[in-house]
Amino acid sequence: MIEAVTAHKAAPKGNGLSLITPVKSLLVIEDDLSMVQFVDSVITDHFKGLEWEYVTSGEAALELIRRRAAVRGDCPYSLVMTDIFLEGETTGFDVWLECQELYPEMPFVVTSHLSFDRYFSIIRGAANCPVYLPKPLTVGGTQSVLDDYF
């Protein structure tokens, strides 16, 4: 049996008391481990205390998201960052589409080597279109996008 634990941190309050708030969390779905190492370096240098994990396939991502939703509810992660093309049969778009139905409040950032034109031609007409972060990722671009969520 897997037991889920939710991390929390104390937030300073004006009168010295603290309020317990959920820790910000990130799920990275990426099958290129050099990209995972890149994201790790950006997080380590710029986003202290961010809880994050990664998986390499869409299938593993959906399983992890469902397990975490059992504890966290409607928004299992503060943000999901996914590549489009992954190991296995399930793409990053598939994960995003399923999560749009199950967890519509959970934000996504999609990464890929696709051109902006190609990406937007694929996603055209979709409600709540995810942010697109083109590869190769840069430190500044990645930090800028993550700053919007953390």
C-alpha positions in Angstrom: 0.0 0.0 0.0 1.3 3.4 -0.9 0.7 6.2 1.6 0.7 9.7 0.3 2.1 12.6 2.4 1.4 16.2 1.8 4.2 18.6 2.5 3.5 21.9 4.1 5.5 24.9 5.2 4.9 27.6 7.7 4.3 31.1 6.3 5.2 34.1 8.5 2.3 36.1 9.7 2.4 39.8 10.7 2.0 39.2 14.5 4.6 36.4 14.6 2.1 33.6 14.3 2.4 31.2 11.4 -0.1 29.8 9.0 0.3 26.4 7.5 0.2 26.5 3.7 0.6 23.8 1.1 4.1 23.6 -0.5 4.2 24.6 -4.2 4.7 21.5 -6.3 5.9 20.8 -9.8 5.6 17.6 -11.9 8.1 17.4 -14.8 7.2 14.8 -17.5 10.3 14.4 -19.7 12.1 11.4 -21.1 15.3 13.2 -21.9 17.3 13.0 -18.6 19.6 15.9 -19.6 16.4 18.1 -19.7 15.5 16.8 -16.2 19.0 17.8 -15.0 18.6 21.2 -16.6 15.2 21.8 -14.8 16.8 20.5 -11.6 19.6 23.1 -11.9 17.1 25.9 -12.5 15.0 24.9 -9.6 17.9 24.5 -7.2 19.3 27.9 -8.1 16.1 29.9 -8.3 13.2 28.2 -6.5 14.3 27.2 -3.0 11.9 24.9 -1.3 9.9 23.9 -4.4 8.7 20.3 -4.1 9.1 18.6 -7.5 9.4 15.2 -9.1 9.6 13.8 -12.6 8.5 10.8 -14.7 9.5 9.8 -18.2 6.2 8.6 -19.6 2.6 9.9 -19.9 1.3 6.7 -18.4 3.5 7.1 -15.3 2.4 10.8 -15.1 -1.3 10.0 -15.1 -0.8 7.3 -12.4 1.1 9.7 -10.2 -1.3 12.5 -10.7 -4.3 10.3 -9.8 -2.6 9.1 -6.7 -1.7 12.6 -5.6 -5.2 13.8 -6.4 -6.5 11.4 -3.7 -4.7 13.5 -1.2 -4.5 17.0 -2.8 -7.9 17.0 -4.5 -8.8 19.1 -7.6 -5.2 20.4 -8.2 -2.7 17.7 -7.5 0.3 19.8 -8.6 0.8 23.6 -8.6 2.2 23.1 -12.2 2.8 20.3 -14.6 5.6 20.8 -17.2 5.4 18.2 -20.0 7.3 17.4 -23.2 4.9 16.5 -26.0 6.8 13.4 -27.2 7.5 10.9 -24.5 8.3 7.2 -23.9 5.3 5.0 -24.3 2.0 5.5 -26.1 0.7 8.5 -24.1 1.9 12.0 -25.2 2.2 15.1 -23.2 -0.9 16.4 -25.0 -2.8 13.2 -23.9 -1.9 13.9 -20.3 -2.9 17.5 -20.6 -6.3 16.6 -22.3 -7.1 14.0 -19.6 -6.2 16.4 -16.8 -8.3 19.2 -18.4 -11.3 16.9 -17.8 -10.3 15.6 -14.3 -8.4 18.6 -12.9 -9.2 21.7 -14.9 -7.6 24.0 -12.3 -4.2 22.4 -12.7 -1.9 24.5 -15.0 0.3 23.0 -17.6 3.4 24.2 -19.5 4.2 22.3 -22.7 7.7 22.0 -24.0 8.9 20.7 -27.4 11.1 21.4 -30.4 8.1 22.2 -32.4 7.9 25.7 -33.9 5.3 28.1 -32.5 3.3 27.8 -35.7 3.2 24.0 -35.6 2.4 24.0 -31.9 -0.5 26.4 -32.2 -1.9 24.7 -35.3 -2.1 21.4 -33.2 -3.6 23.1 -30.2 -6.0 25.4 -32.1 -9.5 25.5 -30.8 -8.6 24.0 -27.4 -10.0 25.6 -24.3 -7.5 26.8 -21.7 -4.5 26.4 -24.0 -1.3 25.6 -22.0 1.7 27.8 -22.0 4.3 26.8 -24.6 8.0 26.8 -23.8 10.0 25.9 -26.9 13.2 23.8 -26.8 16.1 24.3 -26.4 15.1 25.6 -23.0 17.1 28.5 -21.6 17.7 29.4 -18.0 16.0 32.8 -18.4 13.0 31.5 -20.3 12.4 28.6 -17.9 12.8 30.9 -14.8 10.4 33.4 -16.3 7.7 30.9 -17.0 8.2 29.2 -13.6 8.1 32.6 -11.9 4.5 33.0 -13.1 3.5 30.0 -10.9 6.0 30.0 -8.0 
